Amino acid sequence: MNDHRYSNEEIAAVERAIRERRDMRHFLPDPLPEGLLERLVEAAHLAPSVGFMQPWRFLHITDQALRRRIHALVEEERLITAEKLPSRNEEFRQVKIEGILDCADVLVVALMPERERHIVGRRQLPEMDVASVGCAIQNMWLLARAEGIGLGWVSFFDPDALGALLGLPDGARPVAVLCIGQVSAFYPRPMFEEAGWGKRLPLASVLFENQWPSEAGGTPTAY
C-alpha cells in the first residue's frame, strides 16, 4: 500500500488532462472566468526549476494596439518560415498558427535577466533555464485543459524584436507568446498531426535501455 498515491479517480483525471491537452489556435472572444488567469500563472510558478532559479517572467498584454504589433511580428515570421518550406509553402500558409487577435488573454513568457549568475545545474547545461520555463508552461497548460480553457504556445517571432517591443531589460529573452481563452471544442488530435504533418512516434522508438541502439537512427524528417 502506497500512502502517497492519489485515488484512481484523481489519477485518471491527471492522465485525461495530459492526453487531451492541445496546442489551441481557435478561440472564442468570451472572457476567462474571474481569477482564472491568476490561477494559471500560479500553477506555472509552482513548476520545478533547476537550482530553484525560477527563471520565468510573465507579461500580461492588455493593450490592444500592442497585441496587434505582436501579431504583426508573428505574421512576419510565419511568412518567412513558409518561404523556407519550398515543397510545402502553400500548404503551410493555410495552417493557422496562432489566435493572438481572437483569444481572451495574451501572455508573453520571458527568461529573466542575469541568468548566468545561477550555475547550479546549469554549469554544463545552461539551456536548463529554458527547460524550466517549459515545465512552467506545461503546468499552466494542464490546468487550463482541466478548466476547459484553451492555450496555444506561439514561437513564431524574432526574440530580439519582441524583446525590444516589450522593453525587456538586457539579458532577458522572450520564449513564448501564450494565447489563452474559451474554445468551442478541443481538437481530437494535435492540429499538425490532424493536418498530416507528422504522427506521434511509438514508445519503442523513443525509449531505449542503457545505450542508444544502432538501428534507432537519428531524428525524423523536419519540415
C-alpha positions in Angstrom: 0.0 0.0 0.0 1.4 3.4 -1.0 0.0 6.1 1.3 1.2 8.8 -1.1 -0.8 7.5 -4.1 -3.7 9.5 -5.4 -7.1 7.8 -5.8 -7.8 6.0 -9.1 -10.3 8.8 -10.0 -7.7 11.5 -9.4 -5.0 9.7 -11.3 -7.5 9.2 -14.2 -8.2 13.0 -14.2 -4.4 13.8 -14.4 -4.0 11.3 -17.2 -7.0 12.7 -19.0 -5.6 16.2 -18.9 -2.3 15.0 -20.3 -3.9 13.1 -23.1 -6.4 15.8 -24.1 -4.1 18.8 -23.8 -3.9 20.6 -27.1 -2.0 23.5 -28.6 -5.0 25.6 -29.5 -5.3 28.1 -32.3 -9.1 28.8 -32.5 -10.7 30.8 -29.7 -14.0 32.4 -28.7 -14.0 36.1 -27.7 -15.6 35.3 -24.3 -13.5 36.4 -21.2 -12.0 34.0 -18.8 -13.8 33.3 -15.5 -12.8 35.7 -12.8 -9.5 34.9 -11.2 -8.6 32.0 -13.5 -5.7 33.8 -15.3 -4.1 34.4 -11.9 -4.6 30.7 -11.0 -3.0 29.6 -14.3 0.1 31.8 -13.6 0.2 30.5 -10.1 0.3 26.9 -11.5 3.1 27.9 -13.8 5.0 29.5 -10.9 4.7 26.2 -8.9 6.8 24.4 -11.6 10.2 22.9 -10.8 13.2 24.8 -11.9 16.9 23.9 -12.0 18.6 25.3 -8.9 15.2 26.7 -7.9 16.1 29.7 -10.1 12.5 30.3 -11.2 13.6 32.0 -14.5 10.1 32.7 -15.8 8.6 36.1 -16.1 5.1 36.8 -17.4 3.9 39.9 -19.3 0.1 40.2 -19.5 -0.7 42.0 -22.7 -3.8 44.2 -22.1 -3.0 46.9 -24.6 -4.9 46.0 -27.8 -2.5 48.1 -30.0 0.4 46.3 -28.5 -1.3 42.9 -29.1 -1.7 43.9 -32.8 2.0 44.7 -33.0 2.9 41.4 -31.5 0.6 39.7 -34.1 2.4 41.6 -36.9 5.8 40.2 -35.7 4.4 36.7 -35.6 2.8 37.1 -39.1 6.2 38.3 -40.4 7.9 35.2 -39.1 5.2 33.0 -40.4 5.7 34.2 -43.9 9.5 33.8 -43.6 9.0 30.2 -42.3 6.7 29.5 -45.3 9.5 30.6 -47.7 11.8 28.1 -46.0 9.4 25.3 -46.9 9.5 25.3 -50.7 7.9 21.9 -51.0 5.1 22.7 -48.6 4.9 26.5 -48.9 1.3 26.9 -49.9 0.2 24.1 -47.6 1.9 25.8 -44.6 0.3 29.1 -45.5 -3.1 27.5 -44.9 -2.2 26.4 -41.4 -3.5 28.7 -38.6 -0.5 29.1 -36.2 -1.9 31.5 -33.6 -5.0 33.1 -32.1 -3.4 36.4 -30.8 -6.2 38.6 -32.1 -9.0 36.2 -31.1 -8.3 34.9 -27.6 -9.3 36.5 -24.3 -5.8 36.9 -22.9 -2.2 37.0 -24.2 0.8 36.3 -22.0 4.4 36.7 -23.1 6.8 34.4 -21.2 10.3 35.6 -20.9 13.5 34.4 -19.3 14.8 36.6 -16.6 17.9 38.7 -17.0 21.2 37.9 -15.3 20.5 34.2 -15.6 24.3 33.5 -15.8 24.5 34.0 -12.0 22.7 30.8 -11.5 25.1 27.9 -12.0 23.6 25.1 -10.0 22.5 22.5 -12.6 23.5 24.9 -15.4 27.2 25.0 -15.5 27.4 22.5 -18.3 23.7 22.8 -19.4 22.9 26.5 -19.5 19.8 25.7 -21.6 18.1 24.2 -18.4 16.6 27.7 -17.8 14.5 27.2 -21.0 13.7 23.7 -19.9 12.4 25.1 -16.6 10.2 27.6 -18.4 8.8 24.7 -20.4 7.8 23.0 -17.2 6.1 26.1 -16.1 4.1 26.4 -19.3 3.1 22.7 -19.1 1.7 23.2 -15.6 -0.4 26.1 -16.9 -1.4 24.1 -20.0 -2.7 21.1 -17.9 -4.7 23.3 -15.5 -6.2 25.2 -18.4 -7.3 22.0 -20.1 -8.8 20.7 -16.8 -10.7 24.0 -16.6 -11.9 23.6 -20.2 -9.8 26.6 -21.4 -7.6 26.6 -24.5 -4.0 27.6 -24.5 -1.7 27.9 -27.5 2.1 28.4 -27.4 3.3 30.6 -30.3 7.0 30.6 -31.1 7.0 32.3 -34.5 8.8 35.6 -33.7 12.2 37.3 -33.7 13.0 37.3 -30.0 15.1 40.4 -30.3 12.3 42.4 -32.0 9.7 41.2 -29.5 12.0 41.9 -26.6 12.6 45.5 -27.8 8.8 46.0 -28.4 8.1 44.9 -24.8 11.0 46.9 -23.3 12.7 43.8 -21.8 15.9 44.5 -19.9 19.3 43.5 -21.2 19.7 39.7 -20.9 16.0 38.9 -20.7 14.6 36.9 -23.6 11.0 36.1 -24.7 10.5 32.4 -25.4 6.7 32.1 -25.8 3.6 34.1 -26.7 0.7 32.3 -25.0 -2.9 32.6 -26.3 -5.4 31.8 -23.6 -9.2 31.7 -23.9 -12.5 29.9 -24.3 -12.9 27.5 -27.2 -15.9 25.9 -28.9 -14.1 22.5 -28.9 -10.7 20.9 -28.4 -9.0 19.3 -31.4 -9.4 15.5 -31.4 -5.7 15.1 -32.2 -2.8 17.6 -32.3 -3.5 20.0 -35.1 -0.3 19.3 -37.0 -1.0 15.6 -36.7 -4.5 16.1 -38.0 -3.2 18.1 -40.9 -0.8 15.3 -41.9 2.5 17.0 -40.9 3.5 14.1 -38.6 2.3 11.4 -36.3 3.1 10.5 -32.7 6.0 8.2 -32.5 5.6 4.7 -30.9 7.2 4.4 -27.4 9.6 1.8 -28.8 11.2 4.5 -30.9 11.8 6.9 -28.0 12.5 4.5 -25.1 15.9 2.8 -25.0 17.8 0.7 -22.5 21.3 1.6 -21.4 22.7 2.6 -24.8 21.4 4.1 -28.0 20.6 1.3 -30.4 22.3 1.5 -33.8 19.0 0.7 -35.5 17.3 3.7 -33.9 18.9 6.1 -36.3 18.8 9.9 -35.9 16.0 12.4 -36.0 12.7 12.3 -38.1 12.5 14.4 -41.2 11.9 18.0 -40.5 9.6 20.3 -42.4 
